[in-house]
């Protein structure tokens, strides 16, 4: 039994995709090879926008922020 490479697995999946899915995949592939945003870039449809946004101390204050959001007071 041979183990398929990621390339081989992706090629197999292409045959099950619709033309619209192929067009979307092609756009992602084009973006991967470029350091610039495409001319039709829309931040409203970018799933990564906002993923890493937050206050600078977000990671160090995560528990405190969650407690504040859920109304749980810190024990003194």
Secondary structure, DSSP 4 states (H G I P E B T S, - for coil): -PPPPHHHHHHHHHTTS-HHHHHHHHHHHHHHT-SS--TT--GGG-TTTTTT-S-TTTTTTHHHHHHHHHTPPPP-
